[in-house]
Amino acid sequence: MTESAATKLLNGDACRRTLNRKSPSKNGYVKNHCLFQQSQKCRRSGDKLSFLVPQRQNATHNPSLYKKPFVESFEETPLLVAVLTYMGYGILTVFGYLRDFLRHWNIEKCHVARERDEQKDFVPLYQDFENFYTRNLYMRIRDNWNRPICSVPGAKMDLVERVTHNYNWTFEHTGKVVKDVINMGSYNYLGFAENTGTCADAAIETTQKYGVGVGSTRSEMGNLDIHEEMEELVARFLGVESSMTFGMGFATNSMNIPALTGKGCLILSDELNHASLVLGARLSGSTIRVFKHNNMQSLEKLLRDAIVHGQPRTHRPWKKILIVVEGIYSMEGSIVRLPEVIALKKRYKAYLYLDEAHSIGALGPGGRGVVDYFGLDPKDVDIMMGTFTKSFGAAGGYIGGKKELIDYLRSYSHSALYATSMSPPVAQQIITSMKIIMGEDGTTLGADRLKQLSENTNYFRRRLREMGFIIYGNDDSPVVPLMLYMPAKIGAFGREMLKRNIGTVVVGFPATPIIESRARFCVSAAHTREMLDTALEAISEVGDLLQLKYSRREQALSSLGWMAEESLLQD
């Protein structure tokens, strides 16, 4: 779950003032999670009205830690849109209860799994209230998810056409294929999801040598030389002493955090952390306290309280304090304030667990993630975690750090001791793509892809803002959430985009706050400018059709430009 709109004004962030100098309210003004807050000023120059470059003012807890501007914006939900969104969910809920009543009396056919009559005295297997949302709201727009893909999910993909005759309860394939759908939803940041080229050739050669499966754990008969080569390369890529790889990214978090902390330890977790981090923290048995998203004041308060008060009841010092954050938050498009997190970690003698699932390969001049992006020392991060499923076009995850840490995990990590070893062709895909990023293949292909991703991200975000859409996140984040808000527009947006041959991901409650439904675009280095323009044209058409251009920021800037033009004409 993401945070409510009201809490995003914390951490020293402020709303921009309106053009008429009135105080900002909760009705559509821009909130900045940024290093510098911008303000518009204008002046006369001769006979013309010229606008100064936006003045940037300090707005962070400790701006001296940043080497470059750190800009994130979260525009407030317009009040009217919020009211209509709540009304929409209210109407859907009322009709949901009505349909449940009709199903109970067999007036409407029920497709939901239910308890058998002879088991009515048993403890219920299905919790009716928990499934209410899925049964009555999700099913209305279920056709937007789980679409079968029958090609490589690269910059373009082919989809299997399907239809439903019972309102999304079941689907039938028509036998037709929707060709050349522009893929704006996959985490293919550097474009390595491909079936031709250097990576594919190397994977084929490795398959012929090792086969596909291993059939054993690393600690028994599943430790291949290609696994050790991969781990040495990962450690060198990250700039750490040692690393360890796992066959599943989710399990990298959920199975290793319990090996690092336990009873008597404290985990400080960002409120928007991924489910794998949340599950790992819960399985560890540690005490968990949540701080507001990217809010350093909230984190420091928890750290200070933990040091002062210690453990509950006994007030003994915590055995260990572990701060858990992500590099890029995949639902918000925001980037962690890593310089400030590291400063707090050092000040209060805590440990830092950094999940770079979305940032590794996608950020930094060398593609080494958020640490590289801020120009920090990898040694300042105690546990560096990431996945190979996004930028590397493979599968699995890794943990990097000191040699003592990795040696400990090899003996105590459930994922290392009980999980089957990574498939050899997958390991080879990681090795080849990582060497390309590092430039060790003798070409500039890796550097070119990193540059292309950065250019595509900036271009796509800038064009969406110019069109008047509300988008969230950091300017350098390839994850671009576009706000839809109303429940009816979630399904409509996904369907209309597919009609225009654009594949998108739409997200709603409970994955987001109830009034912050959104479409999430993932920009790739494989996208050409023509593909992005085609996608932007489709987004603009659907935005006009569904009336999604809510941004008051662009309206204000347009008004400012109109005022300047009027002033010039008067002069």
MIGULO-327443 format. One record per residue: x, y, z of N, C-alpha, C in turn. Coordinates in steps of 0.2 Angstrom, whole numbers, plus 2048, in hexadecimal, padded with zeros to 3 digits. Each point is the difference from the previous one (the first is absolute). Example, Ala and Ser with C-alpha at 12.3 -4.5 7.8 and 13.67 -1.06 7.14 Angstrom:
2
8427E48277FC8068008048068007FE8057FC8048068017FC805803
***
This chain:
571
8047FA8007FC8068008048068007FE8057FC8048068007FD8058058038058027FE8058057FA8047FD7FD8038057FA8047FE8038077FE7FC8047FC8028067FD8028058057FD8008068018058058077FF8038037FA8008067FF8048068027FB7FF8017FA8058017FB8038078017FD8058048028068018058018058027FA8038058008068078007FD8058008048078007FE8028067FD7FD8068038028067FD7FE8027FA7FB7FC7FD7FE8027F97FA8058018008047FA7FB8058017FC8017F97FA8038007FC8017FA8038067FD7FF8017F98028067FD7FA8058018028068007FA8058017FD8017F97FA8028017FC8017FA8028077FD7FD8017FA8028067FC7FE8078047FA7FF8037FD8068048038018078057FC8028038008067FC7FE8067FB7FC7FE7FC7FD8068047FA8037FE7FE8068037FB8037FE7F97FC8047FB8007FE7FA7FC7FB7FC8057FC7FD7FC7FB7FB8048017F97FD7FB7FC8028017F97FE7FC7FF7F98008057FC7FC7FF7FA8058017F98047FB7FF8047FF7FA8068048008048028058068037FF8067FB8008058027FE8067FC7FF8047FF8078017FA8028047FF8068077FD7FD8058038038077FE7FE8047FC8058027FA7FF8047FC8048078017FC8038068018068027FC8058038048068007FE8068048037FF8077FF7FD8027FB7FF8087FF7F98017FE7FD8058037F98027FF8008067FB7FC7FF7FB8008057FB7FB8058018018077FE7FC8058008008047FA7FA8027FD8008047FA8018088018048037FD8018078008008037F97FE8068008008037F98028078018038037FB8028078008008037F98008067FF8008047FA8078017FE8017FF7F98078017FE7FF8047F98018078017FE8047FA7F98007FF7FE7FF7FA7F98007FE7FD7F98008037FB8037FE7F98007FF7FE8087FC7FB8007FF7FD8078047F98008057FF8038047FA8007FF7FD8078017F97FF7FF7FC8068077FD8038018018068077FE8038007F88008067FD8008007F98017FE7FF8077FC7FA8017FD7FF8068058008067FF8048058048008068007FA8048057FD8028007FA8048028018077FC7FE8058018018078017FA8038038008068017FA8037FA7FD8037FF7F98007FA7FE8038017F98038067FE8018027F98038028018078017FA8038028008078088018008037FE7FB8088018008028017F97FF8067FD8018007F98088007FE8048018058078007FE8037F97FE7FC7FB8018017F97FF8007FE7F87FC8057FD7FE7FE7F98058047FB8027FD7FB8058037FB7FD8037FA7F97FE7FF7FC8037FB7F98018027FC8037FC7F98018027FC7F98007FC8008057FC7FA8017F98028007FC7FF7FB7FA8027FE7FB7FB8007FB8008047FA7FB8007FA8058017FA7FE7FD7FA8048007FA7FB8017FC8028057FA7FC8017FA8058007FC8017FB7FB8058007FA7FE8037FD8048047FA7FE8057FA7FE7FB7FD7FC8037F97FE7FC7FB8058007FE8037FB7FB8057FF7FA7FE8057FD8058037FB7FE8057FA7FD7FD7FE8037FA7FA7FD7FD8017F97FD8067FF7FE8027F97FE7FF7FB8068038028058007FC8067F97FE8027FB8058007F97FF8027FD7FC7FC8018017F97FD7FB7FB8037F98018067FF8018037FA8017FD7FC8067FF8038057FD7FD8067F97FE7FF7FC8057FC7F97FE7FE8007FA7FB8058007FC8007FA7FB8017F98048058008058017FA8047FA7FF8047FC8058037FA7FF8047FB7FD7FC7FF8027FA7FA7FD7FB8027F97FF8067FF7FE8027F97FE7FF7FB8068028038067FF7FC8067F97FE8027FB8057FF7F97FF8007FD7FA7FC8028017F97FE7FB7FB8037F98028068008038047FA8017FC7FC8067FD8048057FC7FC8057F97FE7FD7FE8047FB7F97FE7FD8017FA7FC8067FF7FC8017FA7FC8027FA8058038018068017FB8047F97FD8037FC8058017F97FE8027FC7FC7FB8018027FA7FD7FC7FA8037F97FF8078008018037F98007FE7FC8067FF8038067FF7FC8057F97FC7FF7FB8037FD7FA7FD7FF7FF7FD7F98067FF7FD8017FD7F97FC8037FB7FF8078007FD8047FB8058017FB8068018028068017FB8047FB8018037FD7FA8047FA8018078028038027FC8058068018048067FD7FD8058037FE8067FD7FD8067FF8067FE8028068058018058017F98048067FE8028017FA8047FC8018077FC7FB8027FC8018068017F98047FE8018068007FA8047FB7FB7FE8017FA8007FB7FB7FF7FB8008067FA7FE7FE7FA8008068027FB8058037FA7FF8027FC8058068028058038057FE8058038047FF8078037F98018007FE8078038028018078017FA8048028018078078008018048007FB8078008018038078008068018028038077FF8008027F97FE8067FE7FF8027F98078007FD8017FD7FA8068007FC8018067FC7FA8037FE8008067FC7FD8068058048058017FD8068037FC8047FC7FA8018017FB8037FB8028087FF8018038068028078008068027FC8057FB8018078017FD8008007F97FB7FC7FD7FF7FF7F97FB8047FD7FD8058047FB8047FD8038047FA8068038028038057FA8017FC7FA8037FA8018027FC7FA7FA7FE7FC7FB7FE8047FA7FE7FD7FC8057FC7FF8068037FC8057FD8038067FD8068018018038067FD8067FE7FB8047FB8038067FE7FB7FD7FC7FA7FB7FC8017FE7FC7FA7FD8057FB7FE8068017FE8047FB8058027FB8068008028068037FC8067FB8007FE7F98018057FB8008037FF7FA7FD8027FA8027FF7F98078047FF8018058058068047FF8077FC8027FF7FA8038067FD8038007F97FD8067FD8018027F97FF7FE7FF7F88028057FC7FF7FE7F98067FC7FD7FE7FB7FC8057FB7FE8058037FB8068008018058037FB8037FA7FC8018007F98027FB7FC8068027FC8048048038078027FD8048038058068027FE8058038057FD8078038008018067FD8068038058068008028017FA8058067FF7FC8067FF8038057FB7FD8067FF7F97FF7FD7FF7FB7FC7FA7FE7FD7FE7F98027FA7FE8007FE7F98027FA7FE7FC7FE7FA8007FA7FD7FD7FC7FD8067F98027FF7FC7FD8067FB7FC7FD7FE7FA8037FB7FC7FE7F98038027FC8017FB7F98038017FC7FB8037FC8038057FB7FC8047FA8048017FA7FC8017FA8038017FD7FD8067FB8038037FC7FE8067F98007FF7FC7FB8017F88008007FD8018068038008067FD8008068038068058028057FD8028068038077FF8048057FD7FD8067FF8028017FB8057FC7FB8018017FB8058047FB7FC7FF7FF7FA8047FB7FC8018037F98067FE7FD8028027F98017FB7FB7FF8017FA8017FC7FB8048037FA8057FC7FE8058027FB7FC8007F98018057FC7FD8007F98047FD7FB8067FF8028057FD7FB8048057FC7FE8078018038057FD8068038048048047FD8068038038008077FF8018048058008087FF8088017FF8028027FA8078017FF8038078028068008018048068017FD8058057FE7FE8067FE8048058068038038008078018058038038007FF8078057FD8038007FE8078038068057FB8038038028058057FF7FE8078007F98017FE7FE8078067FB8038047FD7FC8057FC8028068038038047FD8058068038038067FF7FC7FF8017FA8067FF7FB8048067FF8038028068038077FF8058017FB8057FB8008058017FB7FF7FC7FA7FA7FD7FF7FF7FC7F98037FA7FF8027FC8068037FA7FF7FB7FA8007FA8028007FB7FA7FF7FF7FF7F88047FC7FD8017FF7F98027F97FF7FE7FD7FA8027F97FE8058007FB8038067FE8068007FB8058048038067FF7FE8068048028047FD8048058038038067FD8047FD7FC8067FB8038047FE7FD8067FC7F97FE7FC8007FB7FC7FA7FE8057FB7FE8058027FC8057FB7FD8047FD8068028048048047FD8067FB7FB8047FA8028017FC7FC8047FE7F97FD8008007F97FF7FA7FC8067FC8018068037FF8067FC8018017FD8077FE8038058007FE8077FB7FA8017FA8017FD7FB7FA8008037FA7FD8038007FB8037FA7FD8057FD8048048048048057FE8047FE7FD8067FC8048047FD7FE8077F97FD8007FC8017FB7F97FF8017FC8058037FA7FF8017FC8058037FF8008087FF7FA8027FF7FF8078077FE8048008018068067FE8057FE7FA8047FA8008037FD7FA8048048008078028058028038008078018078038028008068018078038078018008028078018078027FF8057FC8057FD7FE8068047FD8058017F97FF7FD7FD7FB8007F97FF8047FF7F97FC7FE7FB8037FF7F97FE8057FB7FE8068027FE8057FC8048067FF8068008028058058008048007FA7FE8037FA8048007FA8058058008057FF7FB8058067FF7FD8067FE7FB8007FC7FC8067FD7FD8048067FE7FC8057FD8048068058048038067FD8018068048048028057FB8007FF7FA8028067FB7FC8068017F97FE8007FB8058008018048078017FD8058008038078068058008067FD7FD8068058007FE8067FC7FD7FF7FA7FE8067FC7FC8058047FB7FD8037FB8048038038048068057FD8048038048058058057FD8037FF7FA8048057FD7FC8067FD7FA7FE7FD7FB8057FE7FE8058057FE7FD8067FD8048058068048048067FD8008058038048017FE8077FE7FA8018007FD8078047FA8008027FE8068057FA8017FD7FA7FD7FA7FE8017FD7FA7FE7F98007FF7FD7FB7FD7F98007FE7FD7F98007FA7FF8007FD7FA8007F98007FC7FF7FC7FB7FA8007FC7FB7FB8027FA8017FE7FA7FC8017FC7FF7FA7FC7FB8007FC7FE7FA7F98048007FE8048057FA8038008018078047FE8057FC8008078037FC8018077FA7FE8007FC8008058037FD8078027FA7FE8037FC8068078038028038047FC8068038027FF8048067FA8048007FE8048067FD7FC8067FB7FC7FE7FC7FD8058047FA8048057FD7FD8037FB8038078028038028067FE8078028037FF8058067FB8048007FF8058067FF7FC8067FD7FA8007FF7FC8068077FD8038058007FB8067FD8028058068037FE8067FF8048068027FD8038067FA7FF8027FD8038067FB7FB8037FF8018077FC7FC8037FD8038067FE7FC8057FD8038068058048047FD8068028058058038038057FC7FE7FF7F98038057FB7FA8047FE8028067FD7FB8057FE8018017F87FA8007FC8008017F97FD8077FF8038057FD7FC8067FE7FF8007F97FA7FF7FE7FE7FF7F97FC8067FD8028027FA7FC8057FC7F97FD7FF7FB8048007F97FE8007FE7FE7F98048017FB7FF7FE7F98047FA7FE8047FD8058047FA7FE7FC7FB7FC8047FC7FC7FD7FA7FD7FD7FB8047FB7FC7FE7FE7FA8048057FB8028057FF7FC8057FC8028048028068018068008048038067FB8008067FA8017FF7FB8008068007F98037FF7FB7FB8007F98028067FE8048068027FD8067FE8038018038077FE8068018008038077FB7FC8057FA7FF7FD7FC7FC8058027F98028037FD7FB8037F98018068008058038068008068008047FE8008087FA8028027FF8008078028078038038047FC8028068037FA8058018028058047FB8068018008047FA7FB8027FD7FF8047FA7FD8068018038067FE7FD8068018018047F97FB8037FE7FF8037F98018078008048037FC8018077FF7FD8037F97FE8068007FC8037FA8057FF7FA7FD8007FB8047FF7F98058057FF8067FE8008068057FE8008068057FD7FF8068008068058067FF8058058047FF8057FF8057FF8028077FB8058017FF8028077FC7FA8037FC7FD7FD7FC7FA8038057FB8018057FE7FC8057FB8018048028068038068008048028067FC8008067FA8018007FC8008078007F98027FF7FB7FC8007F98028067FE8028068027FD8067FE8028028038077FE8068018018038067FD7FD8067F97FF7FF7FC7FC8058037F98018027FD7FB8037F98018068008048048057FF8068018047FF8028087FB8048007FF8038077FC7FB8047FB7FD7FD7FB7FC8048027F88008037FE7FB8027F97FF7FA7FC7FF8017F98027FB7FB7FF7FA8028047FA7FE7FE7FA8018058007FC8067FE8038057FF7FD8078077FF8038057FD7FD8077FF8048048067FF7FF8047FA8048067FF8077FE7FE8027FA7FF8077FE7FE8018037F98068017FF8028027F97FE7FB7FB7FE8027FA7FF7FB7FA8067FD7FE8007F97FF8067FD7FE8028027F97FB8037FC8028027F97FA8047FE8028067FC7FB8047FD8028007F97FB7FE7FC8017FF7F87FB8057FD8028047FC7FC8057FC7FF7FC7F97FA8007FE7FF7FC7F97FC8057FB8038017FB7FE8057FB8017FD7F97FC8037FB8017FE7F98048057FC8037FF7FA8038057FC7FB8047FC7FC7FC7FC7FA8037FD7FA7FD8027FB8048027FA7FD8027FB7FF7FA7FE7FA7FF7FD7FE7FA7F98027FF7FD8028057F98037FF8008088008058038038008078008058037FB8057FC7FE8058037FC8058058038007FF8078048058048077FC8018058048028077FD8018018028078037FB8048028018078058058017FF8048058058058028067FD8038047FC7FD8057FC8028068048048028067FE8058048047FE8018077F98028017FE8028067FF7F98047FE7FB7FD7FF7FA8048067FD8028068017FC8067FD8028038058067FF8068008028058057FC7FE8077FA7FF8007FC7FE8068037F98028017FB7FC8027FA8018078008048048047FE8078018037FF8048077FC8058007FF8038067FD7FC8067FC7FC7FE7FD7FC8068027F88008057FF7FC8047F98007FB7FB7FE7FC8017FB7FB7FB7FE8037FC7FA7FD7FB7FD8027FD7FA7FB8027FA8027FF7FA7FC8027FB7FF7FA7FB7FA7FF7FE7FE7FB7FB7FD8037FA8038007FA7FE8047FA7FE7FB7FB7F98017FE7FE7FB7FB8008047F98047FE7FC8018047F97FD7FC7FB7FA7FD8017FD7FC7FB7FF8047F97FD8068017FE8047FA8068057FE8048018058058057FE8077FE7FE8027F98018067FD7FD7FF8007F98058037FC8008007F97FC8057FD7FC8038047FB8067FD8038078028048008068028078028088008008028068008078018018048007F98058048008048007FA8037FA7FD8017FB8058037F97FE7FB7FB8017F98028017FB7FB8018007FC8078048038058017FC8067FB8028057FB8037FE7FA8018058008068037FC8018067FF8068038078028048047FC8028078028038048037FB8007FE7FA8048037FA7FC8077FE7FA8008007FC8067FF8028068048017FE8078018068048088018018047FB7FD8078018018037FE8077FD7FB8038017FE8068057FA8008037FE8068047FA8017FC7FA8028007FB7FC7FC7FA8018027FD8078058018038027FE8077FB8038057FD8057FE7FC8038057F97FD8017FF7FB7FB7FA7FC8008017F98037FE7FE8058027FA8037FD7FA7FC7FA8007FE7FD7FB7FC7FD8027FA8037FF7FA7FE8027FA7FC7FA7FC7FA8017FF7FC7FB7FD7FD8037F97FF7FB7FC7FE8027F97FD7FA7FD7FD8017FA7FD7FA7FC8038017F98007FA7FC8028007F97FA8007FC7FA8008027FA8007FC7FE8067FC8038068027FE8067FC8058027FB8068038028048037FB8057FB7FD8007FA8038047FA7FD7FD7FB7FC7F98017FF7FC7FB7FC8017F98028007FF8078027F98027FB7FE8068027FD8057FC7FE8068057FF8067FD8018068047FF8068028068038048008058028068048077FF8038028058038078008038008038078057FF8048028048068078018008028068008088028008018048078077FF8028028038068077FE8028018008068077FD8038007F97FF8067FD8008017F97FF7FD7FC8068018038067FD7FD8067F97FF7FF7FC8057FE7F98007FF7FE7FA7FB8038007FA7FF7FB7FB8017F98038067FF8038017F98037FB7FE8057FE8058047FB7FE8057F97FE7FC7FE8047FB7FA7FE7FD8007F97FC8067FF7FE8017F97FC7FE7FA8058018028077FF7FA8057F98018037FD8068007FA8018047FA8027FC8018027F97FA8027FC7FC7FA7FE7FA8008017FB7FB7FE8007FF7F88018067FD8008007F98067FD7FD8058008048077FD7FD8007F98027FD7FE8058007F98027FB7FB7FD7FA8037FF7FB7FC7FE7FD8017F98028057FD7FE8027F98047FD7FB7FD7FE7FA8047FD7FA8058057FD8057FF7FE8058047FD7FD8047FA8038067FE7FD8037FB8027FD7F97FB8007FB8017FD7FA8068027FC8057FC7FD8068027FD7FF8067FA7FB7FF7FC7FF8057FB7FE8068037FC8008057FE8078048068038028057FC8048068038028048037FB8007FD7FA8048027FA7FD8077FD7F98008007FD8067FE8028068058017FF8068028058058078027FF8047FB7FF8088017FF8018057FA7FC7FE7FA8018037FA7FE8078007F98018037FE8078008038048048037FE8068048048058068027FD8047FB7FC8068027FD7FF8067FB7FA7FF7FC7FE8067FB7FF8068047FD8008057FF8078048068028038057FC8028068028028058027FB7FE7FE7F98058027FB8057FB7FF8007FA8038057FB8007FF7FB7F97FB8027FC7FF7FC7FA8048037FA8038068028048037FB7FC8057FB7FA8018027FC8057FC7FD8058057FD8057FD7FC8068047F97FE8017FE7FA7FE7F87FF8007FD8018078047FE8057FD8018077FF8088028058047FE8008078017FB8037FC7FF7FE7FA7FB8037FB7F97FE8037FF7FA8037F97FF8037FF8048068058018047FF8048067FE8077FE8038027FB7FF8077FE7F98017FD7FE7FB7FC7FA8007FC7FA7FF8068017FC8057FB8008057FF8068038058048028008068037FC8057FC8028007F97FD8057FC7F87FE7FF7FF7FA7FF7F97FE7FF7FB8028078037FF8057FD8018077FE8088008058047FF7FF8078017FB8027FA8017FE7FA7FB8027FB7F97FE8017FF7FA8037F97FD8017FD8048068048018057FD8048067FE8077FE8058037FC7FF8077FE7F98017FC8007FB7FB7FA8017FC7F97FF8038007FB8057FA7FF8047FE8068048058038037FF8068047FD8067FB8038007FA7FE8067FC7F87FE7FD7FE7FA8007FA7FE7FE7FB8028068028018067FB8018057FF7FB8058037FA7FF7FF7FA8048048018077FD7FD8058038008078047FA8008078008018047FA8008048018078027FA8028048008078077FE7FF8048028058077FD8008058057FE8067FD8008068047FF8018017F88038057FE8018027F98057FA7FD8047FD8038057FB7FD7FD7F98017FA7FF8037FE7F98017FC7FE7F98027FA7FE7FD7FD7FA7F97FD8017FE8008077F97FE8027FC8068007FB8017FC7FC8067FF7F87FE8027FE8028067F97FF8017FC8067FE7FB7FF7FC7FB8057FE7F97FF8037FE8058037FA8008057FA7FF7FC7FC7FB8027F97FF7FD7FB8028058017FE8067FB8028067FA7FB8007FB8027FB7F97FD8018007F87FE7FD7FC8038007F97FF7FE7FE7F97FB8037FD7FD7FF7FA8068017FA8048058028058017FB8067FC8008017FB8058057FB8007FF7FC7FA7FB7FC8007FF7FC7FB7FF8037F97FD8068007FF8037F98078027FD8048038048078027FE8047FA7FD8007FA8038037FA7FE7FD7FE7F97FA8008007FC7FD7FA8028057FA7FF8068018018057FB8078017FD8047FF8058088007FD8017FA7FC7FD7FA8028017FA7FC7FD8007F97FA8048007FD8017F98058047FC8048048038058047FC8077FC7FF8007FA8028067FC8008068028057FE8028068048028057FF7FB8068057FD8027FF7FB8068028048067FB8018058028048067FE7FB8078028038057FE7FD8077FC8058047FA7FE8027FC8048047FF7FD8078008058058017FE8077FA8048047FD7FC8047FB8038058007FE8077FB8028048007FD8067FF7F98008037FC8058048028068078017FF8037FF7FA8078017FF8028088007FB8048008018078007FB8038058018068037FA8038047FA8007FB7FA8008037FA8007FD7FF8057FB8028068017FF8067FB8068017FC8057FC8008068017FC8017FA7FB7FB7FE7FC8017FB7FB8048037FB8047FB7FC8058037FB8017FB7FB8038037FA8037FC7FB8088008018037FB8008088008018037FE7F98048057FE8047FF7FA8087FE8028037FC7FD8077FE8018048027F98048058008048027FA8067FB8008017FF7F98067FB7FF8048037FB8077FE8008058037FB7FE7FD7F97FC7FB8007FE7FD7FA7FB8047FC7FD8048037FA8047FD8048057FC7FD8017FA8038057FB7FC8068018028067FE7FC8068007F98007FD8007FC7FA7FA7FF7FD7FB7FC8048027FB8047FC7FC8047FD8048068058048037FD8058057FB8057FE8018027FA7FC8057FD7F97FD7FF8007FA7FD7FA7FC7FF7FC7FF8068047FE8057FD7FF8077FD8068038048067FF7FE8068037F98037FC8007FF7FA7FA8027FC7FA7FC8028017F98027FA7FC8027FE8028078058028047FF8028077FC8068008028057FC7FC8067FF7F97FF7FE7FF7FC7FB7F97FF7FD7FC7FD8068037FB8037FC7FD8067FF8048058058058027FF8058057FB8057FE7FF8027FA7FA8047FE7FA7FC8018007FA7FE7F97FC8007FE7FF8078057FF8047FE7FE8078008068058038067FD8018068048047FF8068077FE7FE8057FE8058058068017FF8057FC8058068017FE8048068027FE8067FE8038068058068028068007FD8068038047FE8088008008038067FF8078018078037FF8057FD8008078037FF8018027F97FE7FC7FB8008027F97FB8057FF7FA8008037FB8057FF8038078038048008058038068038058037FB8047FB7FE8068027FB7FD8037FA7FA7FD7FD7FD8027FA7FD8078017FD8018067FE8078028058058008067FE8038068048018028027F98007FC7FB8028017F97FB8057FD7FA7FF8017FB8047FD8008078038028018068018068038068047FD8057FC7FF8068037FD7FE8037F97FD7FC7FC7FE8027F97FB8068007FC8008057FB8068018048068018057FF8058048068028048037FA8037FB7FC8048027FA7FB8047FB7FA7FE7FF7FC8037FB7FE8078037FF8018067FE8068038068057FF8067FD8018068058008018027F8
***
